[in-house]
Amino acid sequence: MNEPPIHAFAVGYEDVASAARRLEGHARRTPVMRSRSVDERTGAQVYFKCENFQRMGAFKFRGAYNALAQLTAEQKRHGVLAYSSGNHAQAVALAGRLLGLKAVIVMPLDAPQVKLAATRGYGAEVITYDPRTARREELAASIAKERGMSVIPPYDHAHVVAGQGTAAKELIEEAGPLDFLLVPCGGGGLLSGCAVAASHCSPGCKVIGVEPEAGDDATRSFRARTLQSCHNPDTIADGARTPSLGKITFPLVLQYVHDMLTVSDTELLRSMFWIWERMKIVIEPTGALAASALLEGKLDARHDYKGSRIGVVISGGNADIKALCRFI
């Protein structure tokens, strides 16, 4: 695939600012946490944006609510359909309930049980599929056409990306200018939105995306500047089992992101449990991606960051405790 054009972008900072106003009173302004142990271990000043405390437990609520709130009256009447392994599913389900919309969610059979249960708990209809034999995008499109519903994809949607960018906007407003911002990456919605926000709120900040080693499509795409894919990657970070960056997110990543890093599942779990123990907060594997890159020294080989001010987005806290206990 040819390199996408980088002269016209679907999302700009004004879209992030508009999303922030739209989310006021609906999304939580999540805390920014510090850790002396982390600062001593890294030799930097580290600021954690804790989206594990967001409504439904992850940053996804920001993008989902921003997208659903802008639907027309006719679209709202017919309802919405989303596909997701978990957090986007819960986010659309909750946003739909708050806005009085019917929500149908297409989820893989192997999605964490805690996320399946929570999605149903928010009132959504859940339709499961086998990821080994079906493509969620095709299944979702078929159901949406049959029912006349609007599809809200998990990351490749301008309103979703703008909503996710409000996390970085809030972080920089509270912590002040940053030298680095580390952000988890699956399909690039959070990463591209935060990168757009950082470019305006903290000029000079280097934005770095972090994804699982087993699902390194975004890293390969970033290096090659052509879109790469990875079908159903086998990683504990279920929120990053995306096949590729999207048509909207890929150009934004190329334009606004400065580097990409990967972490193995072993490194990811080690960092996640360390944060559970030292910072006393529960985060999920995907939510620990950015923190793991810092704690496991992935930044050391590529960047001189000692003494720097580093923002780290913890993207979610919907951990399946029973499933994760076997790794302790």
N, C-alpha and C positions, 0 to 999 in steps of 0.2 A: 504494500500500500504506500502511496506517495505521502510525503510529509504534508500535513495540513497547513493551510494558510494561517499566518499569525498576524494578519492586519485587521481582522474583524473578529471581535470576541463577543460571546453571548452574555458575559457577565463583567460588569465594571464595579468600581467601588461604590458608585451611587446606588447600585442595586443592593449591595450589602447594607448600606446605610438605611435604605428604604425597608429592607427586611427587618433590621433592628427595631425600627419604629413599629412595624406590624407585629412583631413578637412581644413587644412591651406589655407586661401584664399577663402574658400567656406562657412564655418560656421562662425558666428560672435563670437568673444571673448567677451562674455557678461559681463556687469559690476558687480562688487562686491560692494554692498551698505551697509552703516552703518546707525544706527538710535540711537541718544542719548536717545530718549524715550524708545526704546526697551532695551538698556543697563541698564537704570535706573530701568525699570520695572522688569528685570530678574536678575540684579546683575551680569551680565556676559558681555563679549565682543562678540558681535554677528555680524557675517559676512553673508550677504545674497547674494547668487549667483543667479542673476536675469535672469533666462532662459525665462522669459516673453518677453525679448528683443531679443531672438534668431530669426533667420529667420523663418517665418510662425508662430511665437509667442510661441514656446515651444521647450524644449530640444530634442524632437523627431527627429528634422532635423539631429542631429548628427548621430544617429544610422541608419536612413534611407539612408543618403548619403553614409555613410561608407559601408553599405551593397550593395547598387546599384552600387557603383563604382568598386566593386570587382567581379561583374558578368562577365562571359565570353562573347565574342562577339556574340556567338550564342544565349545565354540567353538574352542579350540586344536586339537582333533583334526581339525576340518573345514578349518582354515586361514583366511587372511585375504585380502581383495581391496582394493586401493587404486587411486585414479586420480590422476595427477600428471604435470606436465611434466618432473619430474626429481628434485628434492631429497627430496620426500616419498616418491617412488618408491624411491629409494636407502635412505632411512631405514627404511621398512617392510620392505624386502628384508633389510637388515642385522639389524634387530631380530628379524625372523622367523627368520633363521638362528641367531641367538644363543639364541632361545627354543625352537628346534626346530619351528617352524611352517612350513607350506607358504604361500608368498606368490605371488599373482598380481597383476600391475600393469598397468593400462590407461594407455597413454601416447600422446600425439599423434605423428603421423609426423614433425612438424617439431621435436620435442624435440632439444636439443643431443646430438650423437652421443656425447660424453663421458659424459653422464648415462644414455643408453640402455645403453651398454657397461657402465658401473659397476653399474647395476641388475641386468643379467644376470649380472655377475660376482659379485654377492652371492647368486646362486642362485635368483632369482625368475623366474617365467615372465612374459614381457612380451607383451602384446597391444596392437598399435598401431591407431590410428584416424585418420581424416581430420577435423580440427577444423572444416573448412568444411562438412561434411555430416552430422556426428554430434555428439551431446551426450554428453560423457563420463559424466555422472551416470546417464543412462538406460542406456547401454551397460554400465556397471559394475553397476547394479542387476540387469540381465537376467542377466549372467554369474554374479553372486553367488547369485541365486535358483536358477539351474540347478545350481550346484555346492554349494549349502548353505554358502557361506562368509560370514564376517562382514566387512562393509564398514567400513574405517577411512578416513574422508574426510580431506583434507589440512589442514583448519582448523576446520570446524564440528562439533567433537566435544569434549565437556567434558574428557575425559582428555588429549586432544591440547593443548588450550589451557592446561591446568594445567601440563603438561610444559614447554611453551614459556616459561611465566612464570618458570621456574627460572633462565633466563639473566639476567633483571633482578635477581632475588634475589641471585645470585652477584656480579653487578657492584656492587651497592650494598653488600654485605657487604665487598667488597675496597676499593672506592673511597671509601666513606662516603656521607653524604647528598648528594643531587644537587638542583640547581635546575631542570634540564631533562633529559629523557630523550628522545632521538630514535630512532625505531624504524621499520624498513621495514614496508610494509603491502601485502599482496596480498588474501587473504581475511580478514585480521584475527586469525588465530590467535596469531601472535607478538605483535602489537600489544596485543591485549586481555589476553593472559596477562601480559605485562610491565607493563601499566598496573595490573592488579590487584595484582601484586607490589609495584610502586612505591608504590601508595597506602598500603601497610602498612609497608614497609621505609624509605621516605623521604617521610613526609607533607609536603605542600607542593610536592613535585616536579611540574612541569608536563610531562606526557607528550604528545609530538607524533608523529603518524604521518606517514610520507612514502611517497608512491606515484608511479608514472610519470605524466607529464602526459597521455599517450595513454590511460591506463587509470585515470581519476580518479573511478571510481564511489564509492569510500569517502569521498573528499573531498566530493563532491556529496551523499552520504547524510548525512554529518556536518553539513553546512550546512543541508540541508532537513529533517533529522530524519525523513526517510522513505527507505526503501530504494531506491537507484538501481542500475542495472546497466550493464554495458559488455561486449558480446559479443566475445570473442577480440580484445582490443586489440592493436594493432600497436606493440610496444615491444621494445627490446633486453633489457629486464628480464623474461626469460621466466618467472621465478618469481612475477611479479605479474600474469600474464595471466589473472586470475580474473574471473568475471563480476560478482560482487557480494560484499559481506559476507554472513555467514550468520545464521541464526536465533539461534544462540548468541552469535556474536561481535558482531553489530550492537548489541544492548542493552548489552553490556559496553563497547564503544567510546563509545557515547553517555554512559554513566555515568562512565567513568574517564579518557577521553582529553580533553585540553584544546584541541588544535588539530590540523589536518591541512594538509600542504603537498604540493606536487607539483614534480617536476623533469623537464625535457625529456631525451630520449635524448642529445642533444649535451652537456648539462651533466653527465649521469650518466657518460658515457664519459670526459669530461675529468677528473672527480673520481676515477674508478676508476684511470685511468692515472697520475694524480698520486700516489695512494696506493701503487700498485705501485712507482713510482720513489722516493718519499720515505720511505715506511715499510717498504719492502722486503718487502711481503707481497702475495700474489696473492689478489684477491677477485673475485667475479663481479659482473656489472652489478646484479642485484637486491640483492646484498649491500652495494652502495655507495649505495643510495638515501638512507639517513639521513645518511651522511657528506656526500653531495652537497648536501643541503639546507643544511648548515652551511657547507661550503666555497664554495658558490655564492651565499651571502648571502641565502638565502630566509628565514632567521630574522630578518634585520635589519629588514625592513619591518613585522614584526608583533610583535616582542618585544625588550625591552631586556635583553640577556643579557651585556653586557660585564662581565668580572670574575666571571662565574658559573661554577659547576661543572656541566659538561655531560657526560652519558653518551650514547654513540653505539653502537648495536648494529650490528655488521657481521655480517650474517646468514648469509653463506656464501662459499665460495671455489672452487666447482666451475665454474671458467671454462673455456670451450671456446677454448683459446688460438689454435688455427688459425683459427677463425671470427672471433675478435676482432682478429686481426692486420690485417685489411683496414681497420680503423678507425684504426690508428695513424698 
